[in-house]
Amino acid sequence: MSVLDTEIGALSGGPADLAQYRGKAVLIVNVASKCGLTPQYGALERLHEQYAARGFTVLGVPCNQFMGQEPGTADEIAEFCSATYGVTFPMTEKVDVNGAERHPLYERLVTTSDAEGHSGDVRWNFEKFLVSPDGTVKARFSPQTEPDADDVTGAIESVLPR
């Protein structure tokens, strides 16, 4: 089963329908509004805008598991992201990315290792997973890796649809 076959809700309600991203490259990022890494929203939005016409999207996945840094409601999260960082990329419902209640999407994602060999639990907010157009996870990047770092943009460019 592909990552894109996983059911998850949209931040605005209803299903997020990940199948709509089949044929596109997707950077899935667990996000939070009150984290030291929250300014990465700006770079994520720029990536989304830069590559959207070439078959790419960022998918934000709010999570409140790391020191309660995403306490808001869906409406509060959407308002913060839009007003503060001009976020236009899609967002899912708030989910757990670790532990007994880990969402099935993250059950599939966390088996992928990053460049340092880390697999398993998400370490912090803004961990990034690159999914290819066929729905396979191609890369994982640590929370501290900036979204516009050369290794991230190079990986995105390598999986963009032709």
C-alpha positions in Angstrom: 0.0 0.0 0.0 1.3 3.5 -1.0 1.6 6.4 1.4 -1.0 8.1 -0.9 -3.5 5.4 -0.1 -3.7 6.4 3.6 -6.8 8.0 4.9 -6.4 11.3 6.8 -8.7 14.2 7.4 -8.1 17.7 6.1 -7.5 20.6 8.5 -10.7 22.2 7.2 -12.7 19.1 7.8 -13.6 16.1 5.5 -11.0 13.8 3.9 -7.6 15.1 2.8 -7.7 12.6 -0.1 -4.0 11.9 -0.5 -4.7 10.0 -3.7 -5.0 13.4 -5.5 -1.3 13.7 -5.1 -0.6 10.5 -7.1 1.6 11.7 -10.0 3.1 14.5 -7.9 6.0 14.9 -5.6 5.0 15.7 -2.0 7.0 16.9 1.0 5.1 15.8 4.1 6.1 17.9 7.2 4.8 17.6 10.8 4.3 21.3 11.7 3.7 23.4 14.8 2.8 27.0 15.4 4.7 27.6 18.7 8.1 26.0 18.0 11.5 27.5 17.5 11.5 26.0 14.0 8.1 27.5 13.1 9.7 30.1 10.8 10.3 27.1 8.4 6.7 27.7 7.3 8.1 30.6 5.2 10.6 28.4 3.3 8.0 25.6 3.0 5.6 28.0 1.3 8.3 29.3 -1.0 9.1 25.7 -2.0 5.5 25.0 -2.6 5.2 28.1 -4.9 8.5 27.4 -6.7 7.7 23.8 -7.7 3.9 23.7 -7.8 3.7 24.2 -11.6 6.1 21.2 -11.9 4.0 18.8 -10.0 5.0 19.4 -6.4 3.2 20.2 -3.1 4.0 20.6 0.5 1.6 18.8 2.9 1.6 20.2 6.4 0.6 17.8 9.2 -0.1 19.6 12.5 1.1 17.7 15.6 1.0 18.7 19.3 3.2 15.9 20.6 6.4 18.0 21.1 6.1 20.1 24.3 2.5 21.1 23.3 3.7 23.4 20.5 0.6 23.0 18.4 -2.3 23.6 20.9 -4.6 25.4 18.5 -7.9 24.3 17.0 -8.1 23.7 13.3 -9.4 27.2 12.7 -6.6 28.7 14.9 -3.9 26.8 13.0 -5.3 27.8 9.6 -5.5 31.5 10.6 -2.0 31.5 12.1 -0.4 29.9 9.0 -2.3 32.1 6.6 -1.8 35.4 8.4 1.7 34.9 9.7 3.4 33.0 6.8 0.9 33.3 3.9 0.6 29.5 3.7 -1.4 28.2 0.8 -0.2 24.6 0.8 -2.7 22.0 2.0 -2.8 20.9 5.7 -4.2 17.8 7.3 -6.0 17.4 10.6 -3.8 17.4 13.7 -2.5 13.9 14.4 0.0 12.0 16.6 3.2 11.1 14.7 4.7 8.9 17.5 3.4 6.5 20.2 0.4 4.2 20.5 -1.9 6.7 18.7 0.6 7.3 15.8 -1.5 8.0 12.7 -1.2 5.3 9.9 0.4 7.9 7.6 3.3 8.1 10.0 3.4 4.4 10.5 4.4 4.2 6.8 6.7 7.3 6.8 8.9 6.5 9.8 10.3 3.3 8.4 12.4 5.5 6.0 15.9 6.5 7.2 17.4 9.9 6.8 21.0 10.6 5.6 22.4 9.8 9.1 20.6 6.5 9.2 17.8 7.6 11.6 14.5 5.8 11.2 11.7 5.3 13.6 10.1 7.9 15.8 9.8 11.5 14.5 12.4 13.5 16.5 10.7 16.9 16.6 8.5 19.3 14.7 9.3 20.0 11.1 10.7 16.5 10.2 10.3 16.2 6.5 9.5 13.2 4.3 9.7 13.4 0.5 7.2 11.2 -1.4 7.7 10.5 -5.1 4.9 10.6 -7.6 4.4 6.8 -7.3 3.7 7.2 -3.6 7.0 5.8 -2.3 9.0 7.6 0.4 12.3 8.7 -1.2 14.0 10.8 1.5 13.7 11.9 5.1 15.2 15.1 6.5 15.8 16.1 10.1 13.8 18.9 11.7 16.8 21.2 11.7 17.3 20.8 8.0 16.0 24.0 6.3 13.3 23.3 3.7 15.3 25.2 1.1 18.6 23.4 1.8 20.4 22.1 -1.2 20.0 18.5 -0.2 16.2 19.0 0.1 15.8 20.9 -3.1 18.0 18.5 -5.0 15.9 15.6 -3.7 12.7 17.3 -4.8 14.1 18.0 -8.2 15.2 14.4 -8.6 11.6 13.1 -8.1 9.5 15.8 -9.9 7.3 14.3 -12.6 8.8 14.5 -16.0 
